[in-house]
Amino acid sequence: MTSKSRLLGTEECPGEPRARDVQWDRHTVRVTTPVPTDIWTTVASADPSTMPFQTSAWRDCVCSATGWKDASRLYELPGGRQLVLMMARKGSPSRVAVEASWPSGWGCGGVLGPGGVRPKEVALVCADLSSSRALSATVRPGFSAFPAWSDVDLRISSITRSVHVAHFEGSFDGFWARSVSAKTRSNLRAAWRQIERAGIVLTSGNSPELVRALYDTYLRWIDWRARQRKVPASLARWQAQRVEPFPKFATVASTLGADCRIWVAWWEGRPVGATVSLYAGDVAVGWRCFTDRSVPSRFRLSEVLMVESIRHACESGCRYIEMGESCGKDTLASIKARLGGQEHPLAEYCFERLPLSSGRMAYQRFRGLAEGWITGHAR
């Protein structure tokens, strides 16, 4: 790849628009960092694969809530075609920098182009990333763009992943009858009756009160996990608040406005379940879902909340709702499949000067084994 690409000019600087030229297939491609908002919006609106994680507003969320800098790149091809590479940078480009599209916990990134990115364009972007001075750069395209990436012989390390997606054609009732088994529908009707008898009420919107209720439910879920693993609650909360800090959710809700919708289940005045979905055009993403595990399982709160988000996406005219990764949790994957989600493959691609991705995966495997051992002994 890199033999086809030659950089002319200097490395770009975060926050300061810089342009350079890349020679690709005997043509000159202009690369500008960061991507102007108006151009990003135009390209995103012309790409049918665009998801909520791939808008300029989401870039603002990432940079505001994480401290990472905007390192997005605009590729201007001969003939006027434009590509947008989503990217954030941590560290100085002249020293040790890490780039990600996007950082962990912030969804998929990748490349957007009118009509969708093409394999040859993926090869161009990957050649440019391989020439970067960053210590590492990771790119996780959305599932719709995966075919374009998988058609290119990248010869770089990658991490296989998958997501579940509920696709809509027509009304929600039609989707529900076509995609969900009679047994699951019956079980959920029974759960709704239990919820109504118990006096559990669902509310939805985007208010600061609902953001706080979402986060309180998250912390209660963390407390339950801590008890299962025999971990001190204070330590578990400290780790959880580092991974998913409250300002992250507050920033997303305030920045996206109506394109961020939260459902909260209230029982006796306290939140016991919450989910949040994100929207961009005719695409939705189920971003997070938490439940207070002290609530009886007969309520099936997590499933009920997921169904509400699926219903709203369908009735809002969305083509699909991406239900997210299950991270190897078979129970979660099974729930998504029961609710009409179809599994789609994708991958995270790693451009590295040091093998950071393999170390990260080894750490995650070790952590999973350790947690399983602790949970097993606790039981």
N, C-alpha and C positions, 0 to 999 in steps of 0.2 A: 504493500500500500504506500509506504512512505516514499518509495522511489518515484512515485507519480506526483508527489506534492512537494513544492519548494516554497518556503516562506520568504517574502521580500518585505523588509521593514522590521519594526521593533515589536516586542511583546506588548500586548494591550494592558492598560492600567484600569483597575476597578474604579467605577464611578466617573471616569474621564473618557469620553468617546474617542476612540483611536481607530484608525483604519490601516489595513495592510493588504497586500496582494498575495494570493496563492496561485501557483501555476498548476493546472489540472487538465490532463488530456489536451495539451497544447492550447489551452484557453486560460485567460486570467480571471480569477474570481476575487472580488473585493470582499474582505471580511471586516466588519465593524463591531466593536464592543464598547458599551452595551447596546442592546437593540432598542431603538426609539419606540416609545409606547404606541404611537399611531401606526407604525409599520407592523409591530407585533400584533395589534388588534386586527389589522387588515388580513395578514397571513393566517391568523388563527380562525377568523371567520370564513376563510376560503378552504380550510382543511376539515373534511367531515369527521376526522378522527379526534378533533380537539376535545379535551376533557377539562373539567374545572381546574385540575392541577396544572394546566398548560396555558393559562391566560396570563396577561400582564398583571392583573390584580393579584393572582397567586404569587407571582414573583415578588410583589410588594409585601405580601404576608411573610414569605420566607425570609426576606432580608430584614424586615422590621422585627420579627420575633426571634431570630436565631443569632444575629450578629454576622452571618455570612454576607459576603459582598456580591453584587450583581456582576456576573461574568458571562452573561448571555452573548451570543454571537449571531450576527446577521450575515448571511452568505448571499451575495448578489451575483447571480450567474449570467453568462452571456445571453442576451435576449430579454433580460429584465426579470427573469424568475428569481424569487426571493425565498430563502429558507431561514427559519429561526431555530437556533439551538438554545434550549433552556439550560442555564448553568449558573451555579453559585460557587463562590470561592471562599475558602478559609485560609488565611495566611497570606504572605506576600509573594507575588509572582516571581520576584527576583531572588527569593530565598527558598523556603519550604512551603509550598502551597498544596492544598487538597481541593479538588473540584468535584462537584456532584450535580447530577441532574435527576432528581433533587437530593438534598441531604436526607438521611434516614428519618422516616416518620413523616415525610412531606409528599409522598405519592410519586407518581410517574412523571418523567420529563421527556427527554428525547428531542426529536426534530419535527417541525411542522413545515408544510409546504402546500401551496394551492393544489387541491385535489388529492393531497396525501403525498408523503415523501416517497421517492423512488429508490430502488436498490443502488443505482449508480450514484445518487446523491448521498446515500448513507455511506458509501465508500469514500466519497470526498470528505465528509465530516469526520469520519473515523481516521483518515489519513492526517487530517489537521490536528485532531486530538492526540494522535500518536507522536506528533512533532512538538507537542506542548512541553514547556519546562516544568509543569506541575508534577509533584511527586506521584500523585495518582489522580485519575478522573474516572468516575463511574457514571454510566448512563443507563437508565431503566425506562425504555420506551413503553407507551401504553400497549395494550393487547391488540388494538386495531392496526398498529404500525409494525407489529412483530413480523409479519410475512416479509416486509421489505428488508428488515434487518437479517432475518434468517436466510434470505436468498444471497447474502454476501459472504464470501469466504474471508472472515475477519481475522482469523488466526490470533485471537486474543482470548484471555481467560473470561469466562462468563459463568453466571450463577443462574440455574434454571429455576423459574418461578411459575406460578399460575394464579389466575383470578377466576371467580365465578361472576357470570353476567346474566341478568334477566332481560331477555329481548322482548319487545312489545310489538304486537301487530293488532291494532284495533283497541277495543275496550279492555278495562281491567278485568271485568267479569269473564271475557273471552280468554284472556291470558290465564286467569285463575283456574278455569275449568280445563284448559288445554294442557297446562304445564304442571299443575299440582294434583297429586293423587287424591282420590275420594277420602281415604283414611286421614291424610294430613288435613284436609279441609274440615272433616268432622272433628278432629282433635282441636283445631283452632276455634271452631264454633263453641266447643265445650269450654275452652279456656276463656273465651270472651264472656260466657255466662258466669264463670267463676269470678272473673274480674269485676263484672257489674255487681254481683252479690256482695263482694268484699268492699265495694265503694271506691275502687281504684279509678282515678280519672286521668285521662290523657289530655295534655295541652300541647300546642305547638306554636312556634314563632321564632323570633330572633332577638328577644329582649335580653338585657343583662341578667335578669333574674333566671332565665332559662339557661344561660351560659353557666351561671354559678351552680344551678341545680345539676347540670350535666357533669360538672367537675366534682361536685360533692358525691355523686353516684360513682364516679370513677374512683375516688378515694375509698369509698366503702367497699368497692370491688377489690381494691388493693388490700384492704384490711382482711378480707376473707381469704385472699391468696396467702397472706402472711401467716394466718392461723393454720392453713393447710400445710404450709411448708415449715412450720415451727420457727418462723423468722420474726424478730422483734418488730412490732407494728411501726415504731418510729423509724427504724432503718428502712423498712419497706416503703413507707410514705416518702422518705427523703429520696430514695432511688426513683420512685415513681414520679415525683415532682421534677426531678432532673430530666427524665425522659419525656414527660408530657406536662410541661409547666402550664399553669393557668393562663398566663398572658398569651400563649399560643392560641388557645381557643377564643379568647377575648379578641385578639387581633383578627383572626379569620372572620368571626361574626361581624365585627364592626366594619371590616374592609369589604366583605362580599355583600353585606346587607341581605336583601331578600334572596340572594343566591346561596345563602346558608340557612338551612331550616332545621330546627331542633324540636324533637318530640320528647316530652318528659311524662313519666307515669308517677302520679302522686298517690300516696296511701297514708291516711291519717296525718296529712299535712307535711309529709316529708317525701322527697324524691326517692323512688326505689328502682327506677329504670330510665334510661335516656339513650337516644340515638341522634346522630346529626348527619344530614345529607347535604351535598354540594351540587350546584347546577351551573351549567354553561350551555346556553342555547338549548338544543334538544337532547342533551346528555346529562345524566345524573350519576353521582357516586355516593354510595353509602360509606361514609368516612369513619365513623366510630359508633360503637354500641356497647353500653355498660349496663349491668343490672346488679342490684343489691342481692347477693346470694342468700341472705337470710330470709328472703321472701319465698313462700312455698313454691315448689317447682310446678305445681298444677296450673299456675297462672301462665306459664310459658311466656314470660314477659319479653325475653329477648326475641322470640319468634314473632310475637304480636307487634313489637316495635318495628321489626324488620319489614313485616307485612305492610304496616302503615307507610313506611318510607317507599316501598315498592308501589303501593297504590297511588301515592301522591305523584311519584315520577310518571307513572303511566297516564294518570288523569291530567297531568300538566303538559302532555304532548311529547314526552321524551321517547326517543327510540329505544333506549335501554337504560338500565341502572347497573353500574359496575359495583359488585358487592365486596370487592377487596380480596386480599390474600387471606388464606387460612393458616399460613405459617406452619404447615405440617400437623395442624390439629384436626384429626379426623372427625371429631364430633362437630366442630364448627363447619367443616366442609360438607358434612352430611346435612346439616340444617339448611345451608344455602342451596344444596341440590334439591332438598325436599320442597323448598319454596320457589322452585322454578329456575334456579341458577344453573347455567351451563358453564363447564370449566373451559377456560381458554389458556393456552400456554403463552408465556413471555419469558424474557431473560434480562438480567442485569449485566452489562458489559463493562469490563474493567481495563483501563489503560494505565499501566503502572510501571514505574521505574524500580519499585520494590514490591514483593508479593504480599501486599497488604490484604487483598481480598481473601487469599487462602488462610491467612492468619485469623482474619475476622470470622470466617466460616468455621474454623477449628474451635475458636473460642465459643461460638454459638452452640456448636455440637456438644462441647464439654459442659457448658452451662445447662443445656437441656437434659443431659444425662445426670448431672448433679441434682437438678431440681426434681427429676423423676425419682432418683434414689431417696432424697429427703422426704418427698411426698409418700412414697411407698412405705418407708419406715414409720412415718407419722401415722399412717392408717393402721 
